[in-house]
């Protein structure tokens, strides 16, 4: 990026000049799909203002423009004008620009005539004729006269291109390779940055100021690559943004999540510069970035905002808009209201069931809030919930699931390998909880050693193991929040269907290996919540469930509509 760039937006009807396609580019190759998509996009602008097509990248070369990127679009626009001119008997003008080819001299002449009798002369003529035919078919499917009038009007009043003119010293082949062969398009961030570094500014932004902006811009991008900041602000991964400063620019432009207009953000900034000075726009970018940094550095706001984004309750754009014209206390109170609403239900929270898909989401959200708030309230600001580790790990984006703290089912165990793995996982626990377990262990080892283990035999042995490793009493709690914790989703059915002691050992092992375990999940399996007098290390019983739920009530007292209550243990 350098100050030799000229950046502007031009109505299609205002495109003029002589363009030539250099020898390093292939010829015109758009098919019916691409041509119709362009026409549909143009015609869908009815009722809209200032619709932008993708950039046209050029380099001035004498009296002509070298067309580095945009050949296919510009050629198609040329063909549309040719069609409208012929169909209107000259009422609509021919294109105001010309296209020539460095190594295809006949193509310029052919473009003006579109003589179908010559389409077989070479591959370029064939594609140009096919595109012209697609244009004709598209118009003929509609009221031809009014459609031609409307498209011409849209070209003159609504549809624009982004004009991106690089300096004469630019490596045109290198830029073409990046944009076409490398398929790395110009981003909104690059285009907005070019506004500040363009050589044709309408105001006094000197070279020194441009260098300062470029340096500060790069520093912002660098800071946004700090994962603790980035994953606090968004649930989106690296691949969603080619440059992370796009997130800041999207906030300022007000781009909503479902907006598919690729260059919406740049176009909003282009409109800004016609009513504001570039210096004012730059200050707005800096101030927005500092607001995000301030949220990240504020212990309370960090956790409240981070939770709302991580849980999918609110988007950053919504939170940013919410913060405008509010004091910090007003903003905090508004956030608290949205947090409260995010876990609001009808009835007793203890009645939420894992077996009901619609209620699983509520349990997951409540447990995430329990984890975030536990970290926020723990250690007097010395601990921060790691949204980056929660959202993204070494293997990519992390998916979290509800896990039974203690399982008595064998759901998902369908193969001999799974059955044998489940038995192997439980042998250490059986040994640890009973001095009189030799017979059961022999049964387990014998089953594991069998070449073919029958399902019925596994089920009988499994039931004996579960009975030994389970606390006696009612099982109505099994699918309630009192028996649920957050764990990363893993394709390990044997572990997922394991009893508490097996899971506890595995969690400790994962923790030792440096794998991220949510704060409250770790506390559950370390029996942190259970009073020592009631603590049975190898089991998850009624006293554990009561203590776990009481901890939730305490930590979430400002957000729960009513306390979570579980029934007394059956006598």
C-alpha positions as CSV (number, residue, x, y, z in Angstrom):
1,X,0.0,0.0,0.0
2,X,1.5,3.3,-1.0
3,X,0.5,6.9,-1.7
4,X,0.5,6.4,-5.5
5,X,-3.0,4.9,-5.3
6,X,-6.0,6.8,-6.6
7,X,-9.2,5.6,-5.1
8,X,-12.7,6.6,-6.1
9,X,-16.2,5.3,-6.9
10,X,-17.7,5.8,-10.3
11,X,-21.1,5.3,-11.7
12,X,-21.0,2.7,-14.5
13,X,-22.4,5.3,-16.9
14,X,-19.4,7.6,-16.1
15,X,-16.7,5.0,-17.0
16,X,-14.7,6.4,-19.9
17,X,-11.3,6.1,-21.4
18,X,-9.3,3.5,-23.3
19,X,-8.6,0.2,-21.5
20,X,-6.2,-2.5,-22.7
21,X,-5.9,-6.0,-21.5
22,X,-2.2,-6.9,-21.2
23,X,-0.6,-10.1,-22.5
24,X,-0.2,-11.8,-19.1
25,X,-4.0,-12.2,-18.9
26,X,-6.2,-14.8,-20.5
27,X,-9.1,-13.8,-22.7
28,X,-12.7,-13.3,-21.8
29,X,-14.1,-16.5,-20.2
30,X,-17.3,-15.7,-18.4
31,X,-20.2,-18.2,-19.0
32,X,-23.9,-17.8,-18.7
33,X,-23.9,-18.2,-14.8
34,X,-21.5,-15.3,-14.3
35,X,-23.3,-13.1,-16.8
36,X,-26.8,-13.7,-15.5
37,X,-25.5,-13.2,-11.9
38,X,-24.2,-9.8,-12.8
39,X,-27.4,-8.8,-14.5
40,X,-29.5,-10.0,-11.6
41,X,-27.3,-8.0,-9.2
42,X,-27.7,-4.9,-11.3
43,X,-31.4,-5.3,-11.6
44,X,-31.9,-6.1,-8.0
45,X,-30.8,-2.5,-7.2
46,X,-34.3,-1.2,-7.9
47,X,-35.3,1.0,-5.0
48,X,-31.7,1.0,-3.6
49,X,-29.1,3.8,-3.9
50,X,-25.4,3.5,-4.5
51,X,-25.0,-0.2,-5.3
52,X,-21.3,-1.1,-5.8
53,X,-19.8,-3.8,-8.1
54,X,-16.4,-5.2,-7.3
55,X,-13.3,-3.1,-7.9
56,X,-11.7,-2.4,-11.2
57,X,-7.9,-2.2,-10.8
58,X,-6.0,-0.2,-13.4
59,X,-2.6,1.4,-14.0
60,X,-2.2,4.5,-16.1
61,X,0.0,4.0,-19.1
62,X,0.3,7.0,-21.3
63,X,-3.2,7.9,-22.6
64,X,-4.5,4.4,-21.8
65,X,-5.3,2.3,-18.7
66,X,-3.8,-1.1,-18.2
67,X,-6.6,-3.2,-16.9
68,X,-5.1,-5.3,-14.1
69,X,-8.3,-6.7,-12.5
70,X,-11.9,-6.5,-13.6
71,X,-11.6,-7.5,-17.3
72,X,-14.5,-10.0,-17.1
73,X,-16.9,-7.5,-15.5
74,X,-15.9,-4.6,-17.6
75,X,-16.2,-6.6,-20.8
76,X,-19.6,-7.9,-19.8
77,X,-20.7,-4.3,-19.1
78,X,-19.4,-3.3,-22.5
79,X,-21.5,-6.2,-24.1
80,X,-24.6,-5.1,-22.1
81,X,-24.2,-1.5,-23.5
82,X,-23.8,-2.9,-27.0
83,X,-27.0,-4.9,-26.7
84,X,-29.0,-2.0,-25.3
85,X,-27.7,0.3,-28.0
86,X,-28.8,-2.1,-30.8
87,X,-32.1,-3.0,-29.3
88,X,-33.0,0.7,-28.7
89,X,-31.9,1.6,-32.3
90,X,-29.2,3.9,-31.0
91,X,-31.4,5.7,-28.4
92,X,-29.1,4.4,-25.7
93,X,-25.5,5.3,-26.3
94,X,-22.8,2.8,-27.0
95,X,-20.2,2.3,-24.3
96,X,-18.2,5.4,-23.4
97,X,-15.1,3.3,-23.0
98,X,-13.1,1.1,-25.3
99,X,-11.4,-2.3,-24.7
100,X,-8.4,-3.5,-26.6
101,X,-6.0,-6.4,-26.2
102,X,-2.2,-6.4,-26.3
103,X,-2.0,-9.8,-28.0
104,X,-5.5,-10.2,-29.4
105,X,-5.8,-7.4,-32.0
106,X,-9.0,-8.8,-33.7
107,X,-10.9,-8.9,-30.4
108,X,-11.4,-5.1,-30.2
109,X,-12.9,-5.0,-33.6
110,X,-15.1,-8.1,-32.8
111,X,-16.4,-6.6,-29.6
112,X,-18.0,-3.8,-31.6
113,X,-19.8,-6.0,-34.1
114,X,-20.4,-9.3,-32.2
115,X,-20.7,-11.1,-35.6
116,X,-21.9,-14.6,-34.7
117,X,-20.8,-16.0,-38.1
118,X,-17.3,-15.6,-36.9
119,X,-17.7,-17.2,-33.4
120,X,-15.8,-20.3,-34.4
121,X,-12.7,-18.4,-35.5
122,X,-11.1,-18.5,-32.0
123,X,-12.0,-19.3,-28.4
124,X,-12.3,-15.6,-27.4
125,X,-14.9,-14.9,-30.1
126,X,-16.9,-18.0,-29.0
127,X,-17.0,-16.8,-25.3
128,X,-17.9,-13.3,-26.3
129,X,-20.8,-14.5,-28.5
130,X,-22.0,-16.9,-25.8
131,X,-22.1,-14.0,-23.3
132,X,-23.9,-11.8,-25.7
133,X,-26.5,-14.5,-26.3
134,X,-26.9,-14.9,-22.5
135,X,-27.5,-11.1,-22.2
136,X,-30.1,-11.3,-25.0
137,X,-31.9,-14.2,-23.3
138,X,-31.9,-12.4,-20.0
139,X,-33.5,-9.3,-21.4
140,X,-36.0,-11.3,-23.6
141,X,-37.4,-13.0,-20.5
142,X,-38.6,-9.6,-19.3
143,X,-40.4,-6.6,-20.7
144,X,-37.5,-5.8,-23.0
145,X,-38.2,-2.1,-23.5
146,X,-38.7,-1.2,-19.8
147,X,-35.9,-3.4,-18.6
148,X,-33.4,-1.8,-21.0
149,X,-34.6,1.6,-19.8
150,X,-34.2,0.6,-16.2
151,X,-30.8,-1.0,-16.6
152,X,-29.5,2.1,-18.4
153,X,-31.0,4.3,-15.6
154,X,-29.3,2.2,-12.9
155,X,-26.0,2.5,-14.7
156,X,-26.4,6.3,-14.8
157,X,-27.7,6.8,-11.2
158,X,-27.1,3.8,-8.9
159,X,-24.6,1.1,-9.9
160,X,-21.0,2.0,-9.3
161,X,-17.6,0.4,-9.6
162,X,-14.8,0.9,-7.1
163,X,-12.0,2.6,-9.1
164,X,-8.6,1.5,-7.8
165,X,-5.8,3.1,-9.8
166,X,-2.2,2.2,-8.8
167,X,0.9,4.1,-9.6
168,X,3.0,3.6,-12.6
169,X,5.7,2.0,-10.5
170,X,3.4,-0.7,-9.3
171,X,4.3,-4.3,-10.2
172,X,1.2,-5.0,-12.3
173,X,1.9,-8.7,-12.9
174,X,2.5,-9.3,-9.2
175,X,-0.8,-7.5,-8.3
176,X,-2.7,-9.4,-11.0
177,X,-1.2,-12.7,-9.7
178,X,-2.4,-11.9,-6.2
179,X,-5.9,-10.9,-7.2
180,X,-6.6,-13.5,-9.9
181,X,-4.3,-16.5,-9.6
182,X,-3.9,-16.3,-5.8
183,X,-7.6,-15.4,-5.5
184,X,-6.9,-12.8,-2.7
185,X,-9.3,-10.0,-3.5
186,X,-9.0,-6.4,-2.3
187,X,-10.5,-6.2,1.2
188,X,-12.7,-3.5,2.7
189,X,-9.7,-2.7,5.0
190,X,-7.3,-2.2,2.0
191,X,-9.8,0.0,0.2
192,X,-10.5,2.2,3.3
193,X,-6.8,2.4,4.0
194,X,-6.2,3.5,0.4
195,X,-8.6,6.5,1.1
196,X,-6.1,7.9,3.6
197,X,-3.0,7.1,1.5
198,X,-4.4,8.2,-1.9
199,X,-2.4,10.7,-3.9
200,X,-5.5,12.7,-4.8
201,X,-6.8,13.8,-1.5
202,X,-9.2,16.7,-1.4
203,X,-7.8,18.0,1.9
204,X,-4.5,18.8,3.4
205,X,-3.2,15.4,4.6
206,X,0.5,15.5,3.9
207,X,3.0,12.7,3.4
208,X,4.0,12.8,7.1
209,X,0.4,12.4,8.2
210,X,-0.1,9.5,5.8
211,X,3.0,7.7,7.2
212,X,1.6,8.2,10.7
213,X,-1.8,6.8,9.7
214,X,-0.1,3.8,8.0
215,X,2.0,3.0,11.1
216,X,-1.0,3.3,13.5
217,X,-3.1,1.2,11.2
218,X,-0.6,-1.6,11.2
219,X,-0.3,-1.3,15.0
220,X,-4.0,-1.8,15.3
221,X,-4.0,-4.8,13.1
222,X,-1.1,-6.2,15.1
223,X,-3.0,-5.8,18.4
224,X,-6.1,-7.4,17.0
225,X,-4.0,-10.5,16.4
226,X,-3.6,-10.9,20.1
227,X,-6.0,-13.8,20.7
228,X,-7.2,-12.7,24.1
229,X,-8.5,-9.5,22.5
230,X,-9.8,-11.0,19.3
231,X,-11.7,-13.9,20.7
232,X,-13.2,-11.6,23.4
233,X,-14.7,-9.6,20.6
234,X,-15.9,-12.3,18.2
235,X,-16.8,-15.9,17.8
236,X,-15.4,-15.8,14.2
237,X,-12.2,-17.5,13.2
238,X,-9.2,-16.2,11.3
239,X,-10.6,-17.4,8.0
240,X,-13.6,-15.1,8.4
241,X,-11.5,-11.9,8.2
242,X,-8.5,-11.6,5.9
243,X,-7.5,-8.5,8.0
244,X,-8.8,-8.2,11.5
245,X,-9.2,-4.4,11.4
246,X,-12.2,-5.1,9.2
247,X,-14.0,-5.9,12.4
248,X,-13.5,-2.3,13.6
249,X,-14.5,-0.9,10.2
250,X,-17.6,-3.0,10.1
251,X,-18.6,-1.6,13.5
252,X,-18.3,1.9,12.3
253,X,-20.2,1.2,9.1
254,X,-23.0,-0.5,11.0
255,X,-22.7,-3.7,8.9
256,X,-25.1,-6.3,10.2
257,X,-24.2,-10.0,10.4
258,X,-26.5,-11.1,7.6
259,X,-25.3,-8.4,5.1
260,X,-23.8,-10.2,2.1
261,X,-22.7,-7.1,0.3
262,X,-18.9,-7.7,0.0
263,X,-17.9,-4.1,-0.2
264,X,-20.7,-2.6,2.0
265,X,-18.2,-1.3,4.6
266,X,-16.0,0.5,2.1
267,X,-18.9,2.0,0.4
268,X,-20.2,3.4,3.7
269,X,-16.8,5.0,4.3
270,X,-16.8,6.4,0.8
271,X,-20.1,8.1,1.6
272,X,-18.6,9.4,4.9
273,X,-15.8,11.1,3.2
274,X,-18.2,13.2,1.2
275,X,-19.7,14.7,4.4
276,X,-16.7,14.5,6.8
277,X,-13.0,15.2,6.6
278,X,-10.7,12.3,6.4
279,X,-9.1,13.4,9.6
280,X,-12.5,13.1,11.4
281,X,-13.0,9.6,9.9
282,X,-9.5,8.6,11.1
283,X,-10.2,9.8,14.6
284,X,-13.5,7.8,14.6
285,X,-11.5,4.6,13.7
286,X,-9.0,5.3,16.5
287,X,-11.7,6.1,19.0
288,X,-13.7,2.9,18.2
289,X,-10.6,0.8,18.5
290,X,-9.8,2.4,21.9
291,X,-13.3,1.7,23.1
292,X,-12.8,-2.0,22.3
293,X,-9.5,-2.0,24.1
294,X,-11.1,-0.3,27.1
295,X,-13.7,-3.0,27.3
296,X,-11.0,-5.7,27.1
297,X,-9.1,-4.1,29.9
298,X,-12.0,-3.6,32.2
299,X,-12.4,-6.7,34.4
300,X,-16.2,-6.4,34.7
301,X,-17.1,-5.4,31.2
302,X,-14.7,-8.0,29.8
303,X,-16.6,-10.8,31.4
304,X,-20.1,-9.4,30.8
305,X,-19.5,-8.5,27.1
306,X,-17.4,-11.6,26.6
307,X,-20.2,-13.9,27.9
308,X,-22.9,-12.2,25.8
309,X,-20.8,-12.7,22.6
310,X,-19.6,-16.2,23.4
311,X,-23.1,-17.4,24.3
312,X,-24.5,-16.0,21.0
313,X,-26.9,-13.8,22.9
314,X,-25.6,-10.6,21.3
315,X,-23.3,-9.6,18.4
316,X,-20.5,-7.1,18.9
317,X,-22.4,-4.6,16.7
318,X,-25.4,-4.7,19.0
319,X,-23.3,-4.2,22.0
320,X,-21.4,-1.4,20.4
321,X,-24.6,0.4,19.4
322,X,-26.0,-0.2,22.9
323,X,-23.0,1.6,24.4
324,X,-23.5,4.8,22.5
325,X,-24.6,7.8,24.5
326,X,-24.5,5.9,27.8
327,X,-22.5,6.3,31.0
328,X,-20.5,3.3,32.1
329,X,-23.1,2.5,34.8
330,X,-26.0,2.8,32.4
331,X,-24.1,0.5,29.9
332,X,-23.3,-2.0,32.7
333,X,-27.0,-2.1,33.8
334,X,-28.1,-2.7,30.2
335,X,-25.6,-5.6,29.9
336,X,-26.9,-7.1,33.1
337,X,-30.5,-7.0,31.7
338,X,-29.4,-8.9,28.6
339,X,-27.5,-11.4,30.6
340,X,-30.6,-11.9,32.8
341,X,-32.7,-12.4,29.7
342,X,-30.3,-14.9,28.2
343,X,-31.0,-17.5,30.9
344,X,-34.7,-16.6,31.6
345,X,-37.0,-19.6,31.6
346,X,-40.6,-20.5,32.6
347,X,-40.5,-22.5,35.8
348,X,-37.8,-24.2,37.9
349,X,-34.3,-24.4,36.4
350,X,-33.9,-27.8,38.0
351,X,-36.6,-29.1,35.7
352,X,-34.6,-28.4,32.6
353,X,-33.8,-31.7,31.0
354,X,-30.9,-32.8,28.8
355,X,-33.3,-35.2,27.0
356,X,-35.3,-32.2,25.6
357,X,-33.2,-30.6,22.7
358,X,-34.7,-27.2,23.2
359,X,-33.7,-27.2,26.9
360,X,-30.2,-28.4,26.2
361,X,-29.3,-24.9,24.9
362,X,-30.6,-23.3,28.0
363,X,-28.6,-25.6,30.2
364,X,-25.4,-24.9,28.1
365,X,-25.9,-21.2,28.3
366,X,-26.5,-21.2,32.1
367,X,-23.4,-23.3,32.6
368,X,-21.3,-21.0,30.4
369,X,-22.5,-18.0,32.5
370,X,-21.7,-20.0,35.7
371,X,-18.2,-20.5,34.5
372,X,-17.6,-16.9,33.3
373,X,-19.1,-15.4,36.5
374,X,-17.2,-17.9,38.7
375,X,-13.9,-16.7,37.2
376,X,-14.9,-13.0,37.4
377,X,-15.8,-13.2,41.0
378,X,-12.8,-15.3,42.0
379,X,-9.5,-13.8,43.0
380,X,-10.4,-10.1,43.1
381,X,-9.7,-9.3,39.4
382,X,-6.6,-11.5,39.3
383,X,-8.3,-14.1,37.0
384,X,-9.9,-13.6,33.6
385,X,-12.0,-16.1,31.8
386,X,-10.0,-17.2,28.7
387,X,-12.4,-16.7,25.8
388,X,-9.6,-17.4,23.4
389,X,-9.0,-20.9,24.8
390,X,-12.8,-21.5,25.2
391,X,-13.3,-20.7,21.5
392,X,-10.2,-21.9,19.7
393,X,-7.6,-24.6,20.3
394,X,-4.7,-26.2,18.6
395,X,-7.0,-28.3,16.4
396,X,-9.2,-25.3,15.4
397,X,-12.5,-24.0,16.6
398,X,-13.7,-25.8,19.8
399,X,-17.2,-27.2,20.1
400,X,-18.6,-27.6,23.6
401,X,-21.2,-30.1,24.7
402,X,-23.1,-31.0,27.8
403,X,-21.6,-34.0,29.5
404,X,-23.2,-36.1,32.3
405,X,-21.0,-35.8,35.3
406,X,-22.0,-39.3,36.2
407,X,-23.5,-41.5,33.5
408,X,-25.5,-44.7,33.9
409,X,-26.4,-45.2,30.3
410,X,-24.6,-46.9,27.4
411,X,-26.0,-44.6,24.7
412,X,-23.7,-44.6,21.7
413,X,-21.8,-47.8,22.6
414,X,-22.4,-49.9,19.6
415,X,-19.2,-51.8,18.7
416,X,-17.1,-54.4,20.4
417,X,-14.2,-51.9,20.4
418,X,-16.3,-49.4,22.3
419,X,-17.5,-52.0,24.8
420,X,-13.9,-53.2,25.5
421,X,-12.6,-49.7,25.8
422,X,-15.4,-48.9,28.3
423,X,-14.5,-51.9,30.4
424,X,-10.8,-51.0,30.3
425,X,-11.5,-47.5,31.5
426,X,-13.5,-48.7,34.5
427,X,-11.1,-51.4,35.8
428,X,-9.0,-48.9,37.9
429,X,-12.1,-47.4,39.5
430,X,-13.5,-50.8,40.3
431,X,-10.2,-51.7,42.1
432,X,-10.2,-48.4,44.0
433,X,-13.7,-48.5,45.4
434,X,-13.9,-52.2,46.5
435,X,-11.6,-54.6,48.3
436,X,-13.9,-57.4,47.2
437,X,-13.9,-56.8,43.5
438,X,-11.6,-59.6,42.2
439,X,-14.5,-61.6,40.7
440,X,-15.9,-58.5,38.8
441,X,-12.4,-57.6,37.5
442,X,-11.9,-61.1,36.3
443,X,-15.2,-60.9,34.4
444,X,-14.1,-57.6,32.9
445,X,-10.7,-58.8,31.8
446,X,-12.2,-62.0,30.4
447,X,-14.6,-60.0,28.3
448,X,-11.9,-57.7,27.0
449,X,-9.8,-60.7,26.0
450,X,-12.6,-62.4,24.0
451,X,-12.3,-62.4,20.2
452,X,-16.0,-61.8,20.0
453,X,-17.8,-60.1,22.8
454,X,-21.6,-60.3,22.7
455,X,-23.7,-57.3,23.5
456,X,-25.8,-59.1,26.1
457,X,-22.6,-60.2,28.0
458,X,-21.3,-56.6,27.9
459,X,-24.6,-55.2,29.2
460,X,-24.7,-57.5,32.2
461,X,-21.1,-56.8,33.2
462,X,-21.6,-53.0,32.6
463,X,-24.6,-53.0,34.9
464,X,-22.6,-54.6,37.7
465,X,-19.9,-52.0,37.3
466,X,-22.4,-49.1,37.2
467,X,-24.1,-50.4,40.3
468,X,-20.8,-50.6,42.1
469,X,-19.7,-47.1,41.1
470,X,-23.0,-45.4,41.6
471,X,-24.5,-43.9,44.7
472,X,-27.8,-45.5,45.6
473,X,-30.9,-43.4,45.4
474,X,-33.3,-41.9,42.8
475,X,-32.1,-41.3,39.3
476,X,-34.4,-38.5,38.4
477,X,-31.5,-36.1,38.6
478,X,-29.6,-37.9,35.8
479,X,-30.5,-35.5,33.0
480,X,-30.9,-32.3,35.1
481,X,-28.4,-29.4,35.4
482,X,-27.2,-30.9,38.7
483,X,-25.5,-33.7,36.7
484,X,-24.3,-31.6,33.8
485,X,-20.9,-29.9,33.0
486,X,-19.3,-28.4,29.9
487,X,-16.7,-30.4,28.1
488,X,-15.2,-30.1,24.6
489,X,-17.0,-32.3,22.2
490,X,-15.0,-35.5,21.4
491,X,-15.8,-38.6,19.5
492,X,-15.2,-40.8,22.5
493,X,-18.4,-42.6,23.3
494,X,-16.7,-44.9,25.9
495,X,-15.6,-41.9,28.0
496,X,-18.9,-40.0,27.5
497,X,-20.8,-43.0,28.9
498,X,-18.5,-43.5,31.9
499,X,-19.1,-43.2,35.6
500,X,-17.9,-40.2,37.7
501,X,-14.7,-41.7,38.9
502,X,-13.5,-42.6,35.3
503,X,-14.3,-39.2,34.1
504,X,-12.6,-37.6,37.1
505,X,-9.4,-39.4,36.3
506,X,-9.6,-38.5,32.7
507,X,-10.2,-34.8,33.5
508,X,-7.2,-34.7,35.8
509,X,-5.1,-36.3,33.0
510,X,-6.3,-33.7,30.5
511,X,-5.6,-30.9,32.9
512,X,-2.1,-32.2,33.5
513,X,-1.5,-32.3,29.8
514,X,-2.4,-28.6,29.5
515,X,-5.7,-29.1,27.8
516,X,-8.2,-26.3,28.6
517,X,-10.9,-27.4,31.1
518,X,-13.6,-24.9,32.0
519,X,-13.2,-23.6,35.5
520,X,-16.4,-25.0,37.0
521,X,-16.0,-28.4,35.2
522,X,-12.6,-28.7,36.8
523,X,-14.0,-27.8,40.2
524,X,-16.8,-30.4,39.9
525,X,-14.4,-33.2,39.2
526,X,-12.0,-32.1,42.0
527,X,-15.0,-32.1,44.4
528,X,-14.3,-28.4,45.1
529,X,-18.0,-27.6,45.9
530,X,-18.7,-30.6,48.2
531,X,-18.1,-30.1,51.9
532,X,-15.3,-32.4,53.1
533,X,-17.7,-34.2,55.6
534,X,-19.9,-35.3,52.7
535,X,-17.1,-36.0,50.2
536,X,-17.0,-39.4,48.6
537,X,-14.0,-39.1,46.2
538,X,-15.1,-41.8,43.8
539,X,-18.8,-41.0,43.5
540,X,-21.2,-38.3,42.5
541,X,-24.1,-38.4,44.9
542,X,-26.9,-36.3,46.3
543,X,-24.6,-34.2,48.6
544,X,-22.5,-33.4,45.6
545,X,-25.5,-32.3,43.5
546,X,-26.8,-30.1,46.3
547,X,-23.5,-28.4,46.8
548,X,-23.0,-27.9,43.0
549,X,-26.5,-26.3,42.6
550,X,-25.9,-24.1,45.7
551,X,-22.7,-22.8,44.1
552,X,-24.7,-21.9,41.0
553,X,-27.3,-20.1,43.1
554,X,-24.7,-18.1,44.9
555,X,-22.7,-17.1,41.8
556,X,-25.7,-16.4,39.6
557,X,-27.9,-14.8,42.3
558,X,-28.1,-11.5,40.3
559,X,-29.3,-13.2,37.2
560,X,-31.5,-16.1,38.2
561,X,-35.3,-15.4,38.5
562,X,-35.4,-17.9,41.3
563,X,-33.0,-20.3,43.0
564,X,-32.4,-23.7,41.5
565,X,-33.9,-26.3,43.8
566,X,-33.4,-30.0,43.7
567,X,-35.5,-32.5,45.6
568,X,-34.4,-34.1,48.8
569,X,-32.7,-37.5,48.5
570,X,-35.1,-40.5,48.7
571,X,-34.9,-42.3,52.0
